Amino acid sequence: MPGALVAAWLALAGVVTAAWPRVATLRASRGWILVLALVFALVLQLVVATVPDDAFVTFRYARNMAEGYGAVYTIGERTQGLPNFLWLVLVTLPGALFGADVVTGAVVLGIACALGCVVVAYLLAKRCTTTTGVLAALLTAGASLLAAHGLAGTETPLFVLLVLAGCLALVTGHPLVAGVLAALAVMTRSDGVVFALLGEVWLLTAAVRRRSSWWGPAGYLLGALVFLVPWWAWEATYYGHARSGWPASSHLPYGFLLCALAAVGAAVASGRTSNRPSPRPRRRLAERRVVPAVALVLCAVSVPAAFAAQQVVHVDRQRMAQTTEIGHWLRDRLPSGSNIDTFGNAALAYRAGSRMMITGVTGSARDDEYAPVALFGLPVLAAPLAWYSPAQDCGIAEKYAQRYEVATFQRTGLGWLTLYLRADSESRLLSQLSGDERLTYVPCP
């Protein structure tokens, strides 16, 4: 796959170099460059894509919704814990309609949104000149690495796409559409409210200066409230209380967002001409060969960055595969309704299945006080690590020491798994967990 990335960039560079003299006049030249930029962005994301653990919080909500249990993390407990409502709805639909895997659907949708960012960046910068649109597409394609490494399956590409599309709607004079897109951005990430407010301020300023009518800010506000008011009303009704504040978003899209906006800005700046009189006609900077060469070099920076990330990508994917195996093992061996503590590992909670009650304990062994995070009592099992460790670990966290016993399992060829089993259910749990030939119970010495 890394070889395919180099081949994609070389093909893109060759076509850009050959077609640039005609890119301003021939639509076919621009089309081929845009297609190859999309191919490069696609391969780049496939090479570095890794799903962060926090994304599985959304995935667990989505699977519960697809299976008819509602927008809940644990069945029977309505908790308002997601700032990315729109993304949750979108990743739920394939599973609810077609039974598709939530994780795969989210990753595919995220890649599609990142490719959409390349296209919208092209359309946004193209309003200056056709060549600037091509430059913006090239730079955004290279920056798409920032939407895949450690962010695959998250709402980041969708948020950036909505912001770029909102900017396009504003500059093309469609305030109502811009307001709708701003509302969708807020529903995708809580900090989208900043973009929404900036759009309203921009339209108000234009109206005050009489560069546009007052319909602009009014239509923008109307388009936003049409979506935001029903959403807020639903949250207050479904969870039993109004949103008390904006929950912190788990992922930071600002790298990709800022690079995409900078790509558009740089492309537009290169397409402007000087107002100074000159005896000879001056070509725009974007029409000179040095500009696409610089854009290709900047785009190529993502190639060594992708190669440098390969070791981390390999480890992340390997650990995720182990977490999947452990979660499925717990799902298959424990009875439905078992209450387990995943130590905050959302991927393990997702893989363990909807029928598992996910909770945790607080307190200390000194005062023997345990306070379940959820409403289902003390967990029967706790998994301090969601992947295999190289050596047997018989230690136990202090707050579990009095009521739990350590149980270690050896996975042939991969390592060791440590679990804390509730002491009053240890024999029953060991009986349930035994029987899988891949994982063998080995008592601590």
N, C-alpha and C positions, 0 to 999 in steps of 0.2 A: 504493500500500500504506500509506503514512503516513496518508492520508485514511481508510482502513478502520480504522486504529487509533483515530483520534478518534471515528469513528462507533461503534465497539465500546464505548468508554468512555462515550459519551453514552447509549447504550442501557442499559448497566449502571447508570449513575447514575439514569436515569429509573425503571427498574424497582425499584431499591433504595428510592428516595424514595417511590414510590407504594405499595409492598408492605410497607414496614417495620412499620406498625402491626399487620399481620396475620402477620408472619413467625414469631412464636412459636407461633401456633395453626394456621396453614394450611401443610400440607406442600407444596402446589403453589407457594406463594410462595417458599419456600426452594428448591424445585427450580428454578424459573425463574432465581433469582439465581445459583445454583450453575452452571447451564448458561451463563449470560452471562459469569460470571467465567472459566469455562473458555475460552469464545470469545475473551475479551479476552486471556487468557494466550497462546492460540494465535497470534493476530494479532501480539501483541507480540514473540513469539519469531521469527516469520517475518520481521518487519521488521528485526530487529537480528542475526539469526543469522549468524555467521561461524565457520568451522572453523579452529582453530589448527594450525600446522604440526606440533606434537608429536603431534597426534591421528593423523597418518598413519603413525607408527610402529606403533600398534595396528592400523591398517588394513592395513599390509603383512603383519604377522603373520597377520591374519584372512584375507586373500586366499590366502596360502600354505597355511593350514589348509584353506580351502574347496576348494583345488585339489589337496589330498592330499599336500602337501609337509611337513606338520607345523607345530608352533608354532615357526617360525624366522623370522628377519628376512631372511636370505640363505640360499638353498637350499644345503644341504651344510654349514652351520655352525650348530650349536645353541648359542645364546647366551641366557642368562636375563636379559632386560632389561625385563620388564613388571611393574608393580605392580598392574595392573587385570585380573586373570585372568578374573573373571566377566564383565566387560564385553567382553573379547575373545571369549569363547565366545558371548555373545548376538549380537554383531555378525557373527560368522562364520556362524551358522545360516541366515539368509536366503540368503546366497550359496551355501552348501553344499547347501541343499535346493531352492532355486528359481532359482539363478543370478543373484540380485539384486545390484545394485551395492552394494559394502560401504559406501561413503561415504554414499550416499542412505539406506541402511538404518540406519546409525548415527545420522544426523541425525533421522530419523523416530522411532526408538526413544527418543532423548534427549528429543524434544518430548513423546512419550507419557509418559515418566517425570516430566517437569516438570508435566504436567497431573495425573498421579497424585498428585504432592505437594500440589496444591490440594485434591484430594478427601480425602486422608489427614489433612491439616491440619484440614479441616472435621470429620471423624469424631473426631479427637483432642480438639478444643476443644468439640465437641458434647456431650461427657460432662459438661460443666458446665451449659450450657443450649443450646437450639437456636439462639438468637440469637448466642451466642459462636462457634458453629461457622461461621455465615455470615460473621462478622467475620474469622475466621482465614482463610477461603477468599479473601475479597477482598484481604487484605493479602498473602497468599502469591502470588496471581495477579499482583499488581503487582511483587512481588520476582522473579518468574520471568525478568525481563530479565537478571538476573545469571547465569542458567543458559544463556543463548544468545549473548550478545555475547562473542565470542572463546572460547567454550566449547562451541559446537554440535558434536555428534558425539563428545563426551567422556563419561567416566563420571560426571561431576558430578551430573546429575539423578538417576541411578540411586542413587548413594550417599546423597543427601539423602532420597530416597524410602525407602530401607532403614532409615535412622536414624529417620525419622518413624514408619514402620510398626513398628519395634522398640519405640519409646516407647509406641505404642498397645497392643502386645502386653503390655508390662510393666504398664501401668496397668489393663488389663482382666483381669489374672491368668492370663496364658498364658506361663509362663516357658520352656517347651520351644520354643514358636514364637519367642519373643524370642531364645533362644539360636541358633536356625537363622538368623534375620535378622541377628544380630550376626556370625555366621560369614560370611554372604554379604557383609556390609559390609566385613569384613576382606579378603575375596577380591576386592572391587571396588576398594578403596583400602587401601594398607598402613596408613595412619593410622586406619583403622577399628578397629584394636585398642584405641584409646582409648575409643571408644564401648562396645566389648565389655567392657572392664574396668569401666567405670562402671556398666554394667548388673548385673554380678556383685556389685559392691560394694553397690549399692542393694538387691539381693535379700538379701544377707548381713546388712545392717543391719536390714532388716525382720524377718528370722528371729531375730536376736539380741534385738530388742525385742518378739518374740512377736506381731508383727502379721501374720505369715504362717508357714507351716510351712517346715521345712528342705528340703522338696521343691523349693521355688522355686529357690534357688541350685544345687541338684544337677541339676534338670531343665534349667536354663539352660546349665550347663556341658556336660551331655550333648548337648544340641541343637547346641551350637557345635562340639564335638569330632567329632561324626559327620561333619561336612563338612570341618573343617580338617585332621584327621589324614590322610585319603586325599589331599587336595590337596598337603600337604607331602610325602607319600610319592611321589606322582606326579612332583613337581618334582625330588626327589632322584634318582629313577630315570631320568627323561627327560633331564635335563641333566647327569647324572653326578655331582652333588654336592648337598648340602643347602643350603637358603637360608642364606647366611652373615649376612644382616642384612635389614632392611626397605628395599628400594629406594625412593628418593624419588619421590613421585608428581609428575607433570609439571604438573598443573593444581590450582588452589586453589579448592575449592568453598565455602570458608568464608563468603563473602559471602551466597550463596543459603541456605546451611545456617543461618547465624545469623539471617538475616531470617525464615526460615520458623519457626524455634523462637521467635523474638521475637514473631512474629505470633500463634502459638498462646498464648504466655504472656500477651501483652497482652489477647487476647480473653478468656481465662479470668479474668484479673484484673478485667476490666470486668463479668464476670458474677457476681462474688461480692457478697454483701450484708453490711452491717455488723451486728455482734452487739449493738450498743447499743440499748437500749429506746427506742421512739419513740411518741408519741401517735398518729401517723398512719402507715399502712403506707408503707414506702419502696420505690420501684422500683429495680431493679438499674440500674447505670449503662448496661449494654448495651441496656436497653429504651428509653432516651431517644434522641430524634432526633439529638442532637448527636454521638453516637457513630458511627452510620453515615456522617454527614457528614464526620467526621474521617477515617474509614477510606477513604472515596471520594477525599478530597483526597490522602491518602498514596498510594493506588493510582494517582492521576493523576500523581504525580511521575514515574512511569516514562514518561509520554507525551513531555514535553519532553526527557527524557534520551534517549529513542529518536530524537527529531528531531536532537538535538545529535550523536548518534553516526553520523548518516547519511553524512557525508563519509568517515569512517574505514571504515565498512562498505563503501562503494562502492570505495574503494581496495583494501581487503582482498579483496573479491570479484573485482575486476579483476586483481589480481596472481595470485590463485588460478587464474583462467581462463588467464592466460599461462603459469603453471607447468604446468598441464594440457597445453596445446598443446606446450610444449617437451618435456615428458616423453614424450608420444606420438610426437613427432618422433624423439627418440632411440630409443624402442622400435621404431619402424618402420624406421629407417635402419641401426641397428647390429645385428650378428649376435647370436644368442642366446648367452649366456655371457660377453658383454663385461663387463669390470670397469671401473666408472666411480666417480668420486668426486663426490658431490653437495654437498660442503662442509657436511654436516650437515643439508641441507634435506630433511626427510622426505617432504614432498609431492612433490618431484621424484623421489625414489627410488621412491615408490609409483607415480607415473604412468609411470615408465620401464618398469615391468613386473616380474613375478616372475623372469623369465629373466636379468635384469641382476644382476651381482654388485656389491653396493654396498660400497664400502670408502673408505679415506682414506690419506693419507701423513703421516708426521711426520718430523722431522729438519730439517736445514738444508743449503743449498747449500755451505756452508763445508766440512763434513766428508763431504758426499755420502752421507749415511746415510739410507736410506728404510726405514721400518718399517710395512708394511701393517697396517691395523687388522684386516682379515679375513685369510683364509688363501689368497687367490687371486692374490697377486703385485701388482706395480705397476699402478695403473689406466692404461688406455689413454687416458682422457679425464677431465677435471675441469671442472665447471661452477661457477665462483665465484659466480654470481648466477642465481637460478632464475626471473627474469622479465626483461623487456626494459628496457634503460636508454635514456635520451633521446639519448645521444651515444656515438660509437664509443670504446671503451676498449681501448687496446693495451698496458696495463700487465700485469705478471704478478707474482704473489706470489713472494717470494724463494726459498722452499723448492721451488718448481717450476721455477725459472729455468734450471737446467742441463739438465734432461731433457725439458722441455716447450716447445712453441711456441704462441704466441697465434694464435688464429683467430677472426675476427669475422664475424658474419652479420647482415645487415640484414633486418628484418621490415617489410614494406611497411605504412606507416600506424601502426606501433606503436613501433619503435625498433631497438635493437641488442642482440645476444646475443654475449657473449664466452665462448669455450671455451679450455681448455688441452689441446692434443693432444700425446701423447707423440711426441718427435722421431723415434724409429725407426719410427713407424707413421703419420707425418703424411700422406704422400701417399695411403696406403690409406684413412685415416679421412676425408680430404677427399673422396675419390671416393665413399665410402659416404654421407656426409652431403649431398652435392650431389644435385640432381634434384628437390628440393621447391621449387616455384615461389614459395611463400610466404617462404622463407628463402634469401637470396642471399649466397654467400660473397664478402666484400670484403676483400682483403688489407690489412694495416696499411701505412701510408705509410712 
